[in-house]
Amino acid sequence: MPQTTSGAIAERKTRLEKCNSGLYSEISNLAKKIIDSLDSGRAAQACGNRVYQLQKSESLRFLAGYEPQSSVERVAKSILLTSMYRAEQSSPMASYLLCKEISGGFEAKSASKIDRKSLQSALQNVLEDSTTPFIESLQHAGPDATVSVRKSSSKDSVIKVSDSIEIPVEGGAEFGEKIELNSCKLLTVDGIVESVGEINRLLMECVDSGEPLIIYARGWGYEVVSTLLHNWRLGKLKVIPLSCNMDPSSEYYFSDLPTCINCDNSLQGVNTSLKDLKSLSSVTLERGRLSIKDKSASDRARKHVSEIMKDSNSLKVGKWASERARLLSSRKIEFFIGDDAGTDSGIFSDRFNFAIRFYLESRKFGTITVDGAYIPITAIEISKSAAKSLELECSSKTVLVVDN
């Protein structure tokens, strides 16, 4: 006797429930394998001419190289790998905690800001002998530093730390995607430059000296920009017109920037002689941001930031104090991985990148301990949320609806 429609649907629901329950169980078992292997120190991976013992921070690397033992486990691996990747993108160590959560749970305690000694202990197995210089460099960076890792063609791996002043700007894209100028002069004009005649004196001096000049103003007349662009392309002038962003914080750019580079910021600044402007060691214009690297300017910027933060309790100043301080005292840390890292520089680079993210996340939000290991506090909620999403994904049911 054929089944009724409602009976067929009920049978299908039962089959799916068993199937999905079995899938989640398979994922949970796979997560337990990851945790057991990493915690026991049995997880390893060959890179180049070395075999690395994988750390708790490398749960994704372990799962990516794991060979499933069955077709069901292959599906489980795909689903778990996707969930772990998303969690790890949100917070370092979240993928590891996700595996702990779905394979039995974990207990977290002792939330705190991480100190230097604890940080070194947390990272010593990740970066091995490179931990100390890494931490010493980052300790001076603060949580808002810009940090990058790249492969170098040199023999030795190098850590470079540089300070800069970063100002958001409008314009300049017509002059080049990325412009780097050495011994460049910069003038701020608290007003709109409407005609070439207003800056003619400066332009003639630039023609004679060949020095590059950036003029930062509130606005520019079309004729001025087109004239400067035409001469830039001909190679006769190295003068770039830039404007401020049209947002409330721009009010401060015309007081902060002149203070740091030690120049006049009044509308009459256009009458300044080129020889009265300070040369800046290096200026880079890229993607709407002007980056100034100059020791004297950075020294003045640090003093200026101290004054800004003193006034940060003021309702007017306080709203923008942190953003102004961040832009005026930006620190850039670059790790160049040399040949001394060997053919395994890929895993070396991954570990550096993890350590950077771990450090910045921990310094900004604090840490928590899980089974004695330091974890960025943000990874807790992210891993728990990811575990719930994974459970819902596995328990979701497809119900066949038949119209009467």
N, C-alpha and C positions, 0 to 999 in steps of 0.2 A: 504494500500500500504506500503510495507516494506521501512524502512528508508535507505538512502545511507550510505555507510561507513563513509563519511565525516560528515554527519548529526548526526550519532550515536556518533561519537567522540565529536562533538560540544556539544551535549546534556550532555554527561558524564562530560566534562570540566565544564559546567555550574553547574551541581549538586555538583561536587567536590568543586568548588569555594564557593558555598553557605554553604556546609558542613564545609569547613575549616575556612571560615569567622565566622561561628557560633561557632566553637571550640575556635578560638582565643578570641572571645567575651566572651565565658564562662571562659577562663583562666584569662582574664582581670577582670572579675567580681569577681573571686575567689581571685585574688591578692588584689582587693579593700577590700574584707572582712577581709583579713589578716591585712592590714594596719589600717582599721577602728578599729578592735578589739584591736590591740596592742597600737595604739595611744590613744585610749580612756580608756585604763586600764581595759577593760572587759575580756581580755584573761587570763585564769588561768588554772593550771594543778595540780592535786593531786600527790604528791610523798611521799610515806610512810605515816606518820601521819600529814603531813602538806599540805596546799594548797598554791602554789606559784603563784603570779601574774607574768605572763610572760612579759619579757622586749622586746624592739625592736630588741635586738640581738638574740632573740629566735623565729624568724619567721619560721624557719625550724621545730622546736619542735611543734609549733602551727599547722602547716599544716599537719605534720605527724599524729597528733591526731585528725584532723578534719574528720568528717563523711560526705561524699558526699551525696547530696540530690537527685541525679539522676545519671543515667548511663553515661550521657555526662559529668557531673561534676566529675565523678570518673575518666574518661579519662583525663580530664583537670588537676585534682589533680596529676595524675601520671606524666604527661609531665612537669607541673610547679615544682613539687618536684625535679625532676631530674635536671632541669635548675638551681634551687635555690641551690641545693647541690654543683653543679660544680662551681657556682659563689662564694659560701662561702668558698670553698676549696682554692680559689685563693686569697681572701682578706676578712677579717672579716667585717661584715655588708653589704657585696655585695648582699646577698640574700634579705635583707630588701629593699635595694635601687632598686633591680630588680623589686620587687613588686610595688614600688612607680612608677617606670618608665613605666611599662605596664598598670598601672591603672590610669594614668593621668600625669605622669612626676613629676619632682621636680626641685627646684632651689638651687644650691649650691653656697656658697660664703665664703670669709675669709679664704683662704688657709694659713696655718701657721704651725710651729713646735709647738707641744703641750707642755705646761708647766705643772708643778706639780699640781697646783691648778685646772687647766682645766681638767687634767687627773682624778683627784680625783672626780671632779664633774661628769665627763662622766661615771665613773665606780661605783659610790656610790650605784646605784640601782641594779647593777649586783652582787656585792660581799657583799653588806650590811655592817655589822660591820667589816668584814675582809679587807675592802678596804685600810685602813690606813697602816697596816703592810705590805700589799702586795705592795703598792706604794713605801713605804720606802725602801723595799728590792730591788725593780727593779730600783729605781733611781740610785743606785750604779752599776747597771749591764751594762748599755749601750745597744745599739741595737743588739749586736752580742752575748749576753749571751745565754747559753744553759739552758732552763727552762723545768721542768717536773712536772707533778702532778700524785700522786699515792695514793692508799688507804693504810692506816697504821692500824696495829692491836692495837696501843696504844690508850689511852683514849682521849688525846688532839691532836688537829691539830697543826702541827709544820712547820715552814718555816726555811730551812737550806740554808745558802749561803757559798759556798766554792770557793776558787781560785785554779787554776791549770795551769800547763804548758803543752801544747798539741803539740806533735811532730809526724808527719806522718812517719811511718817506714815500712820497708820491712822485711819479715821473722817473725819467732816466732810462726806461726800458728801450727807448729808441736808440740810445747810445751804445747799447750792448747788453747781452744777457748777464754777463759777469764782468765787472770792470775793477781792476786792481791798479792802484796808483801809489807810487812811492814818493816820498818828499812832497806830499800834496798840501796845498793850502786850502783853508776852508773859511768861508765868511757867512755869517748869519745876518739876514735882513728881516727885521720885524715889520714887514709891509709887503706890498705887491710891486714887483718890477714890471712896469708897463711898456717901457721902450728901451732900445739898445743904448740910446744916449745917456741913460741914467748910470750905466756901468761901462761907458766907453773908455774911461781912464784905465780901469782895471784890465779891460780887454787889450788895450794897446800895450800895457806892461807885460801881459801874458804872451803876446806876440813876440815882444823883444826878448823876454827871458826864456820862453819855452816851458815855463813851469805849469804844472796842472793846478786847476782851481775848481773847487765845488762851491757853489753859492746856494745856500739854503734859505728860502724865502716863504712867505705865506701864499704867494701866487705869482704867475708869470703871464705876460702878454704873449699872444701867439707869435707875433713878429720876432720877439726876443728868442723864444725857443727854436724857431725854424732857422734863424740866423746862426745861433750857436751850433745847432745840429749840422748845418751845411758846412761850417768851418771845421767842425770835428771830423767829418768824413773826408774833407780835403787835407786834413793833417795840419791845418794852419793854427788851430786853437785847441787846447785841452781844457775847456771850460764846460762844466756840466751844471745845468739848472735843476734844482730839486725843490719840492714843496712839502709842507707838513701835511700829515693826515688830518682830515676834517673831523676831529673828535674832541671832546672836552679836555683830554690830557694834553693836547697840543699847546695849550696855554703855557705849559711849563717848558716845552722844548726850547723856547726862545729866551729862557733864563738859564736853564740847565746847561745846554750845549755851549753857549758863549763862556760861561763860567769855567767849564772844563777845558776848552781850547784856548781860553784867554784872549777873546776878541770882542770887538764892539758889536752889539746886537740891535742898535737903533736903525731907523730908516736911513739915517745919514751915513750908515756903514758903507753904503755904495761909494762914498767919496774917499774911503780908506785906500791908502796906497798898498800895493802888493807887498812891498818890503816891510810893512808894519804887521803883516799877518805871520803867525807862527807856522813853520813847516811841520807836518805830521808824518811820522815814520811810514805808516802804511794806512791806506784807506781802501775799503772794498765796498762796492755797490752791487748787491745781488738780491733779486726777488723782493724788492720793496724794502730793503733794510740797508742802512749805512753803518758799516762797522769801522771803527777807528782804533788803530793800535798805535799807541804812543806812550812812552813811559811817563813823561811829564803830564800829559793829559789824564792818564789813569791815576796818577798821584793826586792831582787836583780833584778828580772825580770822587775818589775815596773820601777826601775831606768834605766835599760837597754833600755826599751821601750821609755822612755823620750829622751834618747840619739839618738835612731833610728829615732824618729820623728823629731828631730832637723835637721837631715841630709836628711830628706825626699824630700827636693827640689833638691838633687843631682840626675842626670839622672840615674845613676847606682843603687843607693840605693832606690830612690823613687818608682821605679816600684814594689818593693817587701815590702816596708815599712809597709803598712797597713796589709798585710797578716802576716808578722812577728810579728807585734804588737798583732794581734788577737790570734795567737798561743801561744805567751809567756804570755799573761795576760788574759787567758780564765776564765770566771766566770760561775759557775754552781749554779743554784737556784732550790731547790727541795721543793715542797709542799707536805707534808704528811697529808692526810685527816684522822683524827681520829674519834673515836666513838662520839665525841661531835657534829659531823655533823648530827648524827642520821641516820635513814634509808633512808634519802633523799640525801645521799652523791653522788648519781649519778648526779643529777642536780647541786649539789654544785661543783662537779668536772668539769662538762661541763662549768659552769660559770667561774671557774678559768682558764680553758684552753682558753676560749674566751678572757678573760681579758689579758692573757699573749700574745696571738696573736695580740690583739688590741694594746697593749702597744708597742710591738716590731715593728709592722708595722707603727705605728704613729710616733715613735721616729726616725725611719729610713727615712720615706718619707714625714712626715708631715700630717696635718689633714685639713679638710674642714667642714663647718657647713651646715647641711641640716635641715631646720625647727628648728633651735636652737640646734640640736644634733651634737656632734662631730663625724665625720666619717673619717677613714683613707682615704687619698686622692686617693690611689690605687683602692678603691672600686668604684669610680665614673665611670671610663672607663670600668672596668670589668662588672659592672651592665648594662651599656648602650650597650656594645657589646653582652652580654647575651640576652638582650631584642630584639636586631636585629636578632640574631640567632633563637630565639623563634618564632618571627614573620615569618621569612623565612620558618621555619619548618612547621608552620601552613598554610602557603600560597602555599606550594609546591603542585604540581598537578601531578597525575599519568595519563599519556596520553596513550591510547591504540593505538598501531601502527599495521595496518593490511597490509601485503604485497599484492601487486596487483597480 
